[in-house]
Structure formats: C-alpha cells, structure tokens
Amino acid sequence: MGVKAAEESQGLSAHGAKRLPSVEVDSYNLEIRDEDGFIGDKASRGAFHEMIDKWREPLRKLGADPIGDTSSEQIGKKQLDKLLAEGDPEAAGIIHSAVEEFAQTLFFVIKRFLKTSAWRGTEAIVVGGGFRGSRVGELAVGRTEVLLKAAEYDIELELIRHHPDEAGLVGTAHLMPSWMLEGFDGMLAVDIGGTNIRAGIVELRLKKARDLSKAEVFASDLWRHGDEKTKRDEAVERLVEMLSDHIAIAKKKGFKLAPVVGIGCPGLIREDGSIETGAQNLPGNWESSRFNLPSCIREQLPMIDGHETHVVMHNDAVVQGLSELPVMQKYEHWGALTIGTGLGNVRFTNRRKATD
C-alpha cells in the first residue's frame, strides 16, 4: 500500500474534502446569482460601507455630513462602534440605518440559501468573519435573527464564539483525524483572507476536552498583504517564514507540535490542494493549475519536529464554521456564514456526536 493510500485508510482528509472526521460538508462556496451578480456580495463588509455611504450622501449634499471627510471605506470597526454608541445623534443615525439595511439584505440572502437543496433543513447558522468582530456587526446579525423569527423561520442564528482572528485557526484542528493529534500539545494553522494572512499555533488541550472545545490560539502573527503590492510567490515565502517562526516559538517553549499544518483559504478547493475558483482577492493568480499551496509548504517545511509534514487545506468558511463544531452537536444540519471581503458560506451535517 502506498503512502497516500495508507493515509486515506487511516482517515486523513483530502484537501477540500466533503467528508471530514465529524461532519459531512453538504455545500460550501455556494454562488447564487441574480440580475445584479452574486447575491453574497450584497452582504459583505464592502457592501456595508456602501450602505453607510448611501445614507451619508443626502447630508453631504447639504454640507452637513456629521461623519466629516473620512471616506466610508476607511471607517474601522472601532470607529463604527464609537459612532453608534457615543457619536453625534445624526452620525449614530447613519450607522443605525446602515445596520438595518444590512440586516434586511442578510435576511434576503439567507432566505435564498435556505431555498437551495443543499441548505434545505438547516436548523442553525453561525456567523463569523471580520464584520462579526464589532458591536455594529453583532447588532446586524441580531436584527437579522429577529427578521427570520418574525417571518416564522424555524432557525437559530448565532455568533461564532471565538474572536474572528482566532476562529479561522482553531477550526483547522477539526480537519484532522484525532489520531494525528494524539500526544501533541498543538498544531500549526493558517487563515488566508482577502486582505490578511494569519499564521499561528493552536493549543489543542485534548486532556481537558477530547472534542477540542477547549482548543485556543497559543500564538499567532498577522500580515496584511492587502496593504502591499505583493506577488503570489512572495506571499508564500512570507507565509513559510511565519510558520517557521512559530515552529521556533514552540521549540523554545517546549511545546510539542503535531506534524501537521491546517489551512483555511478562500475558494473552491480541489482534492489535490489546488484552487478551482473563488481566490480572486488573493495576491497573484492562486487559481493557476501550476500552483499548489500545500505542496509549496511541504517542500519548504518538509519536517516538523523530526516528522514528515502533512498539510490539509479547506475553504476558509468551512474552517471558521468548524471552530463551532463542539457546541453545534445539538443540531443535525447547520451552516456558517462569514462576513468579510465576501460572504463565505458552508452547510454541514454532523456525522457523530463529539465526546469529551
């Protein structure tokens, strides 16, 4: 039996796998179009900023924009929260209006997803992504849930518990079969986004909870590639450097790393680790048939603590959703939406109950 066959017989997940150790991935990266394009684009972080701009425009024409000269795209999450909670009443009104419009849009998008065969019977949806990491984002999600319940949809809408910066790392542990993590303190994880790449170490804490419910980020580093004119190969080189730095951190701390790297990445992931579609926001051409990120990482990091490196990559929304797996055992069918540069989406069916 060859190495690949041996790994598969023991349950090592392929890249972008439909069947993972604890869930079936019923659908992910679902792209639904209407006359305006992909409906998911209507519920992205950029769409929210466009809504703010729309509500500012009438006041701007009167020379009375309470937010001033700052462009809507440059208003950060902390500033949005401050404007809503403490700002001029008109400024707060603009943010509140955008929150309401965004909630109505997200409500519409969710209804469209629920009409598809892949999402039919969904009992709960968890919402993550960078937008979730603000009070404004939380209010938009809360208002969406009110709209769903008012329309008599029997579905729960919840926020991903982990901080958006950490959920995309923690979820990678659920890509791996349990035997690969036994006896180790942690594993390397990567979360690739449209503007950021984060790499770090997930502390597994299996002695405290076998279902990974106590897993947390031990250390991490963020690189904002969106602020730089970066080429694809330069991005890979920078990512490998980040991983190497974390291997050194683990060694210094006496932290035993599993010989695995879990990656969440935008797009539709082929079984061989190449990206079919959906990676247009990443630096350079990541959808080339000649580019394979997992292979690049294995070539440049062939060993971790004396063991051969294994890399498993899946869609970033899948990975963020998986971070909630331990608390979603009460449902059979559930989904996740990640609101960021775009709207990531995934629908799961639990395969078995996680055990403590």
C-alpha positions as CSV (number, residue, x, y, z in Angstrom):
1,M,0.0,0.0,0.0
2,G,1.4,3.4,-1.0
3,V,1.8,6.3,1.4
4,K,-1.3,8.2,0.1
5,A,-3.4,5.0,0.3
6,A,-2.2,4.3,3.8
7,E,-3.0,7.8,4.9
8,E,-6.5,7.6,3.4
9,S,-7.2,4.2,5.0
10,Q,-6.5,5.8,8.4
11,G,-8.8,8.7,7.8
12,L,-6.5,11.5,6.7
13,S,-8.8,14.1,5.0
14,A,-8.1,15.1,1.4
15,H,-8.0,18.8,0.7
16,G,-11.4,20.3,0.3
17,A,-13.0,17.0,1.5
18,K,-16.7,16.6,1.5
19,R,-16.4,14.1,4.4
20,L,-14.4,15.3,7.4
21,P,-13.9,13.4,10.7
22,S,-17.0,14.7,12.4
23,V,-19.1,16.3,9.6
24,E,-20.3,15.9,6.0
25,V,-19.7,19.2,4.1
26,D,-23.0,19.4,2.2
27,S,-22.1,22.6,0.4
28,Y,-19.6,25.4,0.5
29,N,-18.6,28.4,-1.6
30,L,-22.2,28.3,-3.0
31,E,-22.6,31.0,-5.6
32,I,-26.1,32.2,-6.3
33,R,-26.7,34.9,-8.9
34,D,-29.4,37.3,-9.6
35,E,-29.7,40.2,-12.1
36,D,-27.1,42.2,-10.1
37,G,-24.5,39.4,-9.7
38,F,-23.6,37.1,-6.8
39,I,-26.1,37.7,-4.0
40,G,-23.4,37.0,-1.4
41,D,-21.7,40.2,-2.4
42,K,-24.7,42.1,-1.1
43,A,-23.9,41.0,2.4
44,S,-20.1,41.7,2.5
45,R,-18.1,44.2,4.6
46,G,-17.7,46.3,1.4
47,A,-21.5,46.3,0.9
48,F,-22.0,47.6,4.4
49,H,-19.6,50.5,3.8
50,E,-21.5,51.3,0.6
51,M,-24.7,51.4,2.6
52,I,-23.1,53.9,5.0
53,D,-22.1,56.0,2.1
54,K,-25.6,55.9,0.6
55,W,-27.1,57.3,3.9
56,R,-24.3,59.9,4.2
57,E,-24.9,61.2,0.6
58,P,-28.1,63.4,1.3
59,L,-26.4,65.1,4.2
60,R,-23.2,65.5,2.3
61,K,-25.1,67.4,-0.4
62,L,-26.3,69.8,2.3
63,G,-22.7,70.2,3.6
64,A,-23.9,68.6,6.9
65,D,-22.3,65.1,6.9
66,P,-21.7,64.5,10.7
67,I,-19.0,61.9,9.9
68,G,-16.9,64.6,8.1
69,D,-14.4,64.0,5.3
70,T,-13.4,60.4,6.2
71,S,-14.4,58.0,3.4
72,S,-16.8,55.3,4.4
73,E,-14.3,52.5,3.5
74,Q,-11.8,54.0,5.9
75,I,-14.1,53.9,8.9
76,G,-12.8,51.0,11.0
77,K,-14.8,48.7,13.3
78,K,-13.8,50.5,16.5
79,Q,-14.8,53.9,15.0
80,L,-18.1,52.4,13.8
81,D,-18.9,51.2,17.3
82,K,-18.0,54.5,18.8
83,L,-20.1,56.5,16.3
84,L,-23.1,54.3,17.1
85,A,-22.7,54.4,20.9
86,E,-21.2,57.9,21.5
87,G,-21.3,59.9,18.3
88,D,-23.4,62.8,17.2
89,P,-27.1,61.6,17.0
90,E,-27.1,62.1,13.2
91,A,-23.9,60.1,12.8
92,A,-25.3,57.4,15.0
93,G,-28.5,57.5,12.9
94,I,-26.5,56.9,9.7
95,I,-24.8,53.8,11.2
96,H,-28.1,52.6,12.6
97,S,-29.7,53.0,9.2
98,A,-26.9,51.0,7.5
99,V,-27.2,48.3,10.1
100,E,-30.9,48.0,9.4
101,E,-30.4,47.9,5.6
102,F,-27.6,45.3,6.0
103,A,-29.8,43.1,8.2
104,Q,-32.6,43.3,5.6
105,T,-30.1,42.3,3.0
106,L,-28.6,39.4,5.0
107,F,-32.2,38.2,5.7
108,F,-32.8,38.1,2.0
109,V,-29.5,36.3,1.3
110,I,-30.2,33.7,4.0
111,K,-33.7,33.0,2.6
112,R,-32.2,32.4,-0.8
113,F,-29.7,29.9,0.6
114,L,-32.4,28.1,2.5
115,K,-34.3,27.6,-0.8
116,T,-31.5,25.5,-2.3
117,S,-31.4,21.8,-1.9
118,A,-28.1,21.8,-0.2
119,W,-29.3,24.2,2.6
120,R,-32.8,22.7,3.0
121,G,-33.5,21.6,6.6
122,T,-30.8,23.9,8.1
123,E,-31.6,24.2,11.8
124,A,-29.0,26.8,12.8
125,I,-26.4,29.2,11.3
126,V,-23.3,30.6,13.0
127,V,-22.0,33.9,11.7
128,G,-18.3,34.8,11.7
129,G,-15.8,36.8,9.7
130,G,-14.2,40.2,10.5
131,F,-17.6,42.1,10.5
132,R,-18.7,39.9,13.4
133,G,-15.9,41.3,15.5
134,S,-17.7,44.6,16.1
135,R,-20.8,45.6,18.0
136,V,-22.2,47.0,14.8
137,G,-21.8,43.6,13.2
138,E,-23.3,41.8,16.2
139,L,-26.3,44.2,16.0
140,A,-26.8,43.5,12.3
141,V,-26.8,39.7,13.0
142,G,-29.2,40.1,15.9
143,R,-31.6,42.2,13.8
144,T,-31.4,39.5,11.1
145,E,-32.4,36.9,13.5
146,V,-35.4,39.0,14.6
147,L,-36.4,39.3,10.9
148,L,-36.1,35.5,10.5
149,K,-38.2,34.7,13.5
150,A,-40.8,37.4,12.6
151,A,-41.1,35.6,9.2
152,E,-41.6,32.3,11.1
153,Y,-38.3,30.7,10.0
154,D,-37.5,27.9,12.5
155,I,-33.8,28.6,12.5
156,E,-31.3,29.8,15.1
157,L,-28.8,32.5,14.2
158,E,-25.7,32.6,16.5
159,L,-22.4,34.4,16.6
160,I,-19.2,32.3,16.3
161,R,-17.8,32.3,19.9
162,H,-14.1,32.7,19.0
163,H,-12.7,36.0,18.1
164,P,-12.7,36.3,14.2
165,D,-8.9,36.4,14.3
166,E,-8.8,33.0,16.1
167,A,-11.8,31.1,14.7
168,G,-10.1,30.5,11.4
169,L,-7.1,29.0,13.1
170,V,-8.9,26.9,15.8
171,G,-11.2,25.3,13.2
172,T,-8.3,23.7,11.3
173,A,-7.9,21.2,14.1
174,H,-11.2,19.7,13.1
175,L,-9.8,18.9,9.6
176,M,-7.6,16.3,11.1
177,P,-8.5,12.8,12.3
178,S,-7.9,12.5,16.1
179,W,-5.1,10.0,15.7
180,M,-2.9,12.7,14.1
181,L,-3.2,15.0,17.1
182,E,-2.9,12.4,19.9
183,G,0.1,13.1,22.2
184,F,0.8,16.6,20.9
185,D,0.3,20.0,22.6
186,G,-0.7,21.8,19.4
187,M,-0.5,22.3,15.7
188,L,0.3,24.9,13.1
189,A,-2.7,26.7,11.5
190,V,-3.1,29.3,8.7
191,D,-6.1,31.5,7.9
192,I,-5.8,33.2,4.5
193,G,-8.2,36.1,3.7
194,G,-8.7,38.7,1.1
195,T,-6.7,41.3,3.0
196,N,-4.9,39.3,5.7
197,I,-2.9,36.2,6.3
198,R,-2.7,34.9,9.8
199,A,-0.5,32.0,10.9
200,G,-0.2,30.6,14.4
201,I,-0.2,27.7,16.8
202,V,-3.5,26.1,18.0
203,E,-3.2,24.7,21.5
204,L,-5.3,21.5,21.4
205,R,-5.8,20.9,25.2
206,L,-7.1,17.4,24.5
207,K,-6.6,16.4,28.1
208,K,-9.2,19.0,29.1
209,A,-11.7,18.2,26.3
210,R,-11.4,15.4,23.7
211,D,-13.9,17.3,21.4
212,L,-11.4,20.2,21.1
213,S,-13.9,22.5,22.8
214,K,-11.1,23.9,24.9
215,A,-8.7,24.5,22.0
216,E,-7.4,28.0,21.7
217,V,-4.8,30.0,19.9
218,F,-1.4,29.7,21.7
219,A,0.4,32.3,19.5
220,S,-0.2,34.0,16.1
221,D,1.0,36.6,13.7
222,L,-0.9,38.7,11.2
223,W,0.3,40.0,7.9
224,R,-1.8,42.5,6.0
225,H,-1.0,41.6,2.4
226,G,-3.8,43.9,1.2
227,D,-1.7,46.9,2.2
228,E,1.2,45.8,-0.1
229,K,1.6,45.1,-3.8
230,T,2.6,41.5,-3.2
231,K,3.2,38.8,-5.7
232,R,1.9,35.3,-5.1
233,D,5.3,33.7,-4.6
234,E,6.3,36.5,-2.2
235,A,3.2,35.8,-0.2
236,V,4.0,32.1,0.0
237,E,7.5,32.9,1.1
238,R,6.2,35.2,3.8
239,L,3.8,32.6,5.0
240,V,6.5,29.9,5.2
241,E,8.6,32.4,7.3
242,M,5.7,32.9,9.6
243,L,5.2,29.2,10.1
244,S,9.0,28.7,10.6
245,D,8.9,31.4,13.3
246,H,6.1,29.6,15.1
247,I,8.0,26.3,14.9
248,A,10.8,28.1,16.7
249,I,8.4,29.6,19.3
250,A,7.1,26.1,20.0
251,K,10.6,24.6,20.4
252,K,11.6,27.4,22.7
253,K,8.5,26.9,24.9
254,G,8.9,23.1,24.9
255,F,5.6,22.9,23.1
256,K,5.2,19.6,21.2
257,L,3.8,20.3,17.7
258,A,1.9,17.7,15.7
259,P,3.5,17.3,12.2
260,V,0.5,18.9,10.5
261,V,-0.4,22.3,9.0
262,G,-4.1,23.2,8.7
263,I,-5.1,25.9,6.2
264,G,-8.3,27.8,5.6
265,C,-8.3,29.6,2.2
266,P,-10.9,31.3,0.1
267,G,-12.3,29.4,-2.9
268,L,-13.3,26.0,-4.1
269,I,-10.5,23.6,-3.1
270,R,-9.7,20.6,-5.3
271,E,-8.7,17.3,-3.7
272,D,-5.1,17.8,-4.8
273,G,-4.9,21.1,-3.0
274,S,-5.2,23.5,-6.0
275,I,-7.9,26.1,-6.1
276,E,-10.6,25.9,-8.7
277,T,-12.4,29.3,-8.2
278,G,-13.0,32.0,-5.6
279,A,-9.4,33.1,-4.9
280,Q,-9.6,36.4,-6.9
281,N,-9.0,38.6,-3.9
282,L,-5.6,36.9,-3.1
283,P,-2.3,38.4,-4.3
284,G,-1.5,37.0,-7.7
285,N,-3.1,34.0,-9.5
286,W,-3.9,31.4,-6.9
287,E,-6.2,29.5,-9.3
288,S,-3.4,28.5,-11.7
289,S,-3.2,24.8,-12.4
290,R,0.6,25.1,-11.8
291,F,0.2,26.5,-8.3
292,N,-0.4,24.3,-5.2
293,L,-0.1,25.9,-1.8
294,P,0.0,22.7,0.3
295,S,2.8,21.3,-1.9
296,C,4.7,24.6,-1.6
297,I,4.5,24.4,2.2
298,R,5.6,20.7,2.3
299,E,8.5,21.5,0.0
300,Q,9.8,24.3,2.2
301,L,8.8,22.8,5.5
302,P,9.3,19.0,4.9
303,M,9.7,18.2,8.6
304,I,8.2,19.3,11.8
305,D,10.0,18.2,15.0
306,G,11.6,15.3,13.1
307,H,8.3,14.0,11.5
308,E,7.2,14.4,7.9
309,T,4.9,17.4,7.4
310,H,1.2,16.8,6.4
311,V,-0.8,19.7,5.1
312,V,-4.6,19.8,4.8
313,M,-6.4,22.8,3.2
314,H,-10.1,23.6,3.1
315,N,-12.2,26.6,2.4
316,D,-11.9,29.4,4.9
317,A,-15.7,29.5,5.7
318,V,-15.6,25.7,6.3
319,V,-12.7,26.1,8.7
320,Q,-14.3,29.0,10.6
321,G,-17.6,27.1,10.9
322,L,-15.7,24.0,12.2
323,S,-14.5,26.1,15.2
324,E,-18.1,25.9,16.4
325,L,-18.4,22.1,16.0
326,P,-18.3,21.2,19.7
327,V,-21.3,23.4,20.5
328,M,-23.3,22.5,17.4
329,Q,-23.8,18.9,18.4
330,K,-27.5,19.6,19.3
331,Y,-28.2,20.1,15.6
332,E,-28.1,17.6,12.7
333,H,-27.9,20.2,9.9
334,W,-26.3,23.5,10.4
335,G,-24.4,26.2,8.5
336,A,-21.9,29.0,8.8
337,L,-21.6,32.4,7.1
338,T,-18.5,34.5,7.2
339,I,-18.9,38.2,6.5
340,G,-15.6,39.7,5.3
341,T,-14.3,40.7,1.9
342,G,-17.0,38.5,0.5
343,L,-19.7,36.3,2.1
344,G,-18.3,32.8,2.8
345,N,-20.8,30.0,3.3
346,V,-20.9,26.3,4.3
347,R,-23.6,23.8,5.3
348,F,-22.8,20.8,7.5
349,T,-24.4,17.6,8.6
350,N,-23.0,16.2,11.8
351,R,-21.7,12.6,11.4
352,R,-21.4,11.7,15.0
353,K,-21.6,13.3,18.4
354,A,-18.3,14.8,19.7
355,T,-17.2,13.3,23.0
356,D,-15.5,15.0,25.9
